[in-house]
């Protein structure tokens, strides 16, 4: 797909300095630009590259004036960085602008769907599924019975959505994610043999939720596992049954949240954090990477460590952790002096 400098300038409300008919079909860093590519200059540290770049079009600030001759066509805008970001978003939308139902695919009885559906090949859509407008479901995706999918949601290739799941508007679920698998519920008998506890709840993703690749969100035992609007989950995260994650909370990869824990809104949770079940984490909490959380946390706390401590307490204690051999040696020396 090719765009001219004139077309791009219209999208960005910018001005063309050079040939308005110059065409591009790919994006590049300014120092790696090649013919047919589009790049941008926002950081003055990279200004030297605009004189050597082979990119066909470069987005620059309106204040930029070349000191010597350049070969690239310029598009001048108020803020080059913001404009390039806007263009990336537009490019991504165009790239994902697919529609139609590819074959082979299976659409079961009772399914309804809105305008602009894209259903990739080898997809399976179960009974009584309700799909909104402009939904994109990429190849090899499974959607179980009675699932609801809102408008403008994207399920990338290989996603598995179990029955009864509800997915809101504007959600993105990346490849390999599993939504609605059974919660980890087993009970032992007197001989220590485990029997499965039926998991008959569901998962609810509210609007504008992002779920990373190979992340798993388990269905509730009863009721719902709820991921509230605006939540962003990284790759390879485990969310257990009956967990509730509050609005606009962000969780980094390889974090595990055990069953029935409630996480507040606007939290930031680092990678490889382990959170036990049946606790409450307040609003605006910050949990540093590789922390182990074993008890409830009030609003606004920042914690670190395993088991997790208050962030400032951890940093103070860490000074002593590093000096433990010396501290022990000093204690032993004092003991010897006392004996004398």
C-alpha positions, 0 to 999 in steps of 0.5 A: 500500500503506497501513500504520497507526501500530499496524502500524508500531509493531509492526514497530519495537517502538515505542509509539503516541502518538496515533491508532493507526489513522492510515494512511500510504502514502508516506515524506517528509522531516520538513520536506516531510511531507504528509498520508498520509506517514511521517517521522522526527525524529532530529536535534535541528536538525530538531525545529522541523519537528515542530510544522509538519509535515503528515506523518501519522506521525512516528517519534521517540525515546522521550525526545521530549516535544512543547513545544506541540500537534502534529498528527502521530501519534508512534511512540516508539522507542529510536533513531528513526534506526535504526528508520526505516532498519529501516522503509526496509529493510522497505518495500523488501522489501515493494515487491520482493515480487513472484512469478509468471511474466509473459508474454511470456517465454521459459524454455528446456529444462532450466531449474529454479527454486525457490519464489517466482520472479518473472520479468518480461515479455520475459525470456529464460532460456537452457538448463539455467539453475538458479535458486534460491528467491525470485529476482526477475528484472525485465523485459527481462533476458537470462540465458544458457545454464548460468547458476546464480543463488542464493537471494534474488538480484535482477536488475533490468530490462535486466540481461545475464548471459552463459552459464556465469556463477555468481551466489551468494545474496543478490546484487543486479545493477542495470539495464544491468549486463553480467555475463560479456561477452568479455574484451578479448583480441586478438593482432596478426599480422605485418601488425598485424591483430588476431585475437580470442583466444577467451574461454572462462572465466566470471564468479563472483559470490559471496554478497551481491555488489552490482553497480551500473547499467551496470557490466561484468564480463568473463568470464575467458580461462581460469578465472574472473573472481571477485567475492568475497562482500560486494563492492559495485560502484558504477555504470559500473565496468569489471572486466576478464577474470581479475580477482579482487576480495577480500571486502567490497571497495568500488569507486566509479563509473567505476573500471577494473580491467585484466586479471588484477589481484588486489585484496585484501579490505576495500579502498576504491577511489574513483571514476575510479581506473585500475588496470593489469593483472597486479598485486596490491593487498593487503588493507585498501588505500585508493585515493583518487579519480582515482588511477592505479595502475601497480604492486602495493600492499602491505597497508594502504597509502593512495595517491593521484595519477596515477601514484599515490603514498603518500597522505602523500607526495602531500599533501606534494608537492602543496604544491610542485606549487602553488608550482611557478611561484614555485619556478621563478622563484626558481631563475631568480633564483638563476641570475642571481645566480650569473652576477653 
